Amino acid sequence: MADKMELKSVEVWDGNMASAQALRQSQVDVVAAYPITPSTPIVENYAGFLANGYIDGEYVMVESEHAAMSGCIGASAAGGRVATATSSQGFALMVETLYQASGMRLPIVLHVVNRALAAPLNVNGDHSDMYLGRDSGWIQLDTFTPQEAYDMGLCAFKIGEDHDIRLPVMVHQDGFISSHTAQNINPLSDDDAYAFVGEFQPMNAMLDFEKPATYGTQTEEDWHFEHKARQHNDLMTKVFPKIEEVFAEFEAKTGRKYKLVEDYYMEDAEVVIVAMGTTVETAKLTARIIREQEGIKAGVIGLRVVRPFPFEKLADLLKDVKAIGAMDRSSPNGTVGMLYNEIAGVMAGTAEMNAVMTNYIYGLGGRDMTVEMLKGIFRELNENAKAGKRLGAIQRFINVRGPELSFLGK
Amino acid sequence: MAMGEKKGWNEFDAGSVLFSFDKNAKVDNIATTLPENRPYSQSNSYTASVADWRVEKPVFNQDYCIDCQFCWIYCPDMSIISRDQKMVGIDMDHCKGCGICVDVCPTNPKSLLMFVEQKDEKEALAEWPSKEDKKEEK
């Protein structure tokens, strides 16, 4: 029996420790891991907890991230609660196996500490790895603070492991800005956290010898489409209600309220920044300041759920807005950013929505996004709103040295 | 099977998981239950013919068989049917025609030989070679 850890009502943890504690309190059966910066301390702390008797489980040291996720897939199919963590290049090496995990409907939890992708090599935070996973069939939860990394770390198991869902879940946080920044965290007690997450309920476990099951079947043109259709259907129709149910239960337990799409100052907002990760926090602060100082009706939307994409929630939130800035922290490499694309898709499908849209590429490789820069974006959006049309290019690069970089529709 | 008769996307188990046995069947002692008596499900390859691409087939000649069970042990697809340690025949729905059974057959002449898939079994048995004189070979 695992020892319990005495936690204070407020702990000072960085995002990595918050994630590691959420894993410990969920009593994961198998963690197969290959540590990589900046997510290393998640599995390092976890291994420490296990070695010191705080976890009844197995920690499998493997030879690569491909093997780490493969180990997780095997353990999950065998019938256990399974999790791991990774970043950047490690995430990229996992990609092939990510599709295996979701296609086999294995509810693995993966903490992704977002980091840029080489080349050039870079250990700092941007969303390139998160974007790389967006078509992989996983549920992707995004967090803006270490507290949220902890909270989503608990919710993730409850969402993915539900027998109607059975999908793997990524919990994202920004490299260093969240993962290595110590903040006050309000944890649950070990008992409360485990009671919330609940005991793992196996489904079609390979270790159930009375009911032999085959995982990893081959399907060709005659069956493959139906399996993919079912997975997509479940992502589109079952996941959102389940997330909302889990968030409601979490709020009842902790008082902390989460939504599929987080929105700030949206009641009367005319110009809105849509962002992910720690930038949401900075944008929130900026919106408050710019409302007070300049009277700009600024609002902020932060995506809590990246996949499945909360299309209808965004349509509802953005229908009366005049200008939208879609903030992409990943090099779009030859087109507009993903968020711009997705929100343009929402607008194309929503008759009432008629905002001026722009796309800001920012923060690559850990480049700062400051309050001053966000003020500039809000001002620009405000000019667009007043003019009722876009005054500059569709896509702009923010805070990059050299001549102004902007593309499309100049 | 025509497209229309196939299962729809909502009729599958999530994750394309396949079960060897029918869902509600209980198997108490699988090791002592003969394959034909096991509650194999439709998704188990036991119930399907998976040998339609065989081009050569083994033919069994009972006259020379000594029931040594070599073919039964070596067959990589469990396609040799043996009951009470007696060679019974070949499961043609699963045999891929690899010829390993013929290779390991120790009798003289062999009790198993490969023929083209279309060959009539009676014709094959009529053409069976006689005992080879090993001294003459040298």
Chai-1 contact restraints between the chains, C-beta under 6 A:
chainA,res_idxA,chainB,res_idxB,connection_type,confidence,min_distance_angstrom,max_distance_angstrom,comment,restraint_id
A,M104,B,G15,contact,1.0,0.0,6.0,A-B,restraint_1
A,R105,B,A14,contact,1.0,0.0,6.0,A-B,restraint_2
A,R105,B,G15,contact,1.0,0.0,6.0,A-B,restraint_3
A,R166,B,A14,contact,1.0,0.0,6.0,A-B,restraint_4
A,N204,B,V17,contact,1.0,0.0,6.0,A-B,restraint_5
A,P212,B,S20,contact,1.0,0.0,6.0,A-B,restraint_6
A,A213,B,V17,contact,1.0,0.0,6.0,A-B,restraint_7
A,A213,B,F19,contact,1.0,0.0,6.0,A-B,restraint_8
A,T214,B,L18,contact,1.0,0.0,6.0,A-B,restraint_9
A,Y215,B,V17,contact,1.0,0.0,6.0,A-B,restraint_10
A,T217,B,S16,contact,1.0,0.0,6.0,A-B,restraint_11
A,T217,B,L18,contact,1.0,0.0,6.0,A-B,restraint_12
A,E226,B,W9,contact,1.0,0.0,6.0,A-B,restraint_13
A,H227,B,S16,contact,1.0,0.0,6.0,A-B,restraint_14
A,A229,B,W9,contact,1.0,0.0,6.0,A-B,restraint_15
A,R230,B,W9,contact,1.0,0.0,6.0,A-B,restraint_16
